């Protein structure tokens, strides 16, 4: 039986990872802890995972090729095809996905999604 990390500790671990990315900032939006670059959201904590915005082709490929990636549905509401969610049991495991978080930040920062 595993012990769950309290939400505040989990968020602190995720903050420690994502806020090291150049230009990243954090704030709450619609009750979710979200991460921004150039005043645009690139990631947010939702349920047991972190949602992040990527090019549609990348997001689709990840959903079909990895069992820890699902469609991003904050509060049970479907979002756009650019958003996926990575689920990790331990917050420290998100470090393995740092390259994807960097890709998301750059994608949002450069405005390629518009």
Secondary structure, DSSP 8 states (H G I E B T S, - for coil): ------HHHHHHHHHHHHTTSTT-EEEEETTEEEEEETTEEEEEEETTEEEEE--HHHHHHHHHH-TTEEE--GGG----TTEEEEE-SSGGGGGGGHHHHHHHHHHHHTTTT-
